[in-house]
């Protein structure tokens, strides 16, 4: 039997509401903002990603480790080209370093790497 359920991921950032809107739109999850320093997105089935404000936040510098990536999300998409256009419109940036062919690396508005994956 599990000790706990519905783990959530908490991501440091400068602007929790902005990042919650980005991931809420990307995943089609409900955005909830409870304060200036905390926001979250939640799936209908309970999975949650939270965003907390950090003073003097510095984004990662992936793929170097001078400022480690801290975390990254891999999300599955049906078509890389279609998904790429959509996340760029949301405010993502495509990273110059693309180390694979079945996924693409982007940076969210706070600079965290995330990957669109076809498998």
N, C-alpha and C positions, 0 to 999 in steps of 0.2 A: 504494500500500500504506500502511496506517495505521502511524503511528509507535508508537502505544500502543493499548490496548483496555481495555474495562471501566472507564471513568472513574468515580470515586466523588465524592460530595459530602460535605464535612465541615462540620458545623454546630456553632457555638459554643453553649454552654449552661451552666447551673449543675449540672444533674444528668443526665449522659449515660445512665445506666441507665433513668431515667424516660422520657426522650425516645425511646430505642430501643424500649422497650415500646410506647409510643404509636404510633410509625410501623410497628413490626413487626406490630402488630395491624391497623392501618389497611391495610397492603399485603399482609398474610398472608405476611410474610417472616420468616426465622429470625433471632432475636435472639442476638447474641454479645456478651458483656461480658468484656473482657480485664483490666480494672483499674478502679479507682475513678474515673479521669479519662478513660476511653475506652470507648465501646460502639459497636456497629454492627448494622445489619440487612442481610441479604443475601438476594437472590432466588435461586431454584434455578438460574437461567441466569447468575448471576455479578454482576449489578448490585448496588451497595452504597451505602448511606448511612451515614456515620460521625458520631459525636457526641463532641465533646471538651469537657472541663470548662475553664472560663475563670474565673479568680478575679475577683470583683466583677462578674460578668456583669450587664449591663443589657439588658432586652428592648427591641426596637424599638417605636417609637410611631407606626406606620403609621396613617393615611395622612400624618401630618405627617413632616417630616424632621428633627425635633429629635434623634431617635435613629434613624438610617436602618434600613430593614427588613433589611439585611444579605443577605438571600436570601429566596426563597419558592418553594414547590413547588406545581405545578398537578397534580392527580391527576384522572383521568377516572373518572366514575361513571355507572351506568345511570339512576339516579333521584336527583334532588337531595334530595327530602324524606326518602327512606329513608336515604341517606348522611348527611344532616345529623343525623338522630336517632342514628345509630351513632357519629359522631365526637363528638357532645356527650356521649354515654355514656362514651366513652374518656377524656374530660377536656378536649376542645377547647372554646373559647368562640367563639360567633358574634360577629363584629365588627359594630358599629353601622353602619359605612359599607359599603354594598353597591352598588358602582357599575355592576353589570350584571345581566342576567336569565338568561344561560346559564351562570352560575357564581355561587358564594357564597364569601365570604371568612370564614375562621376564624382563630383564633390557637391554636397548639399549646400544650402545658403550659408551655413556656419563653417564650411570647409571640411566636414567629415567625409571620407570616402564611402561610397556605396556602389554596389554592382548590380547591373541589370543582367540577369542570367537566363539562358534558354533551357537549362537543365540543372 
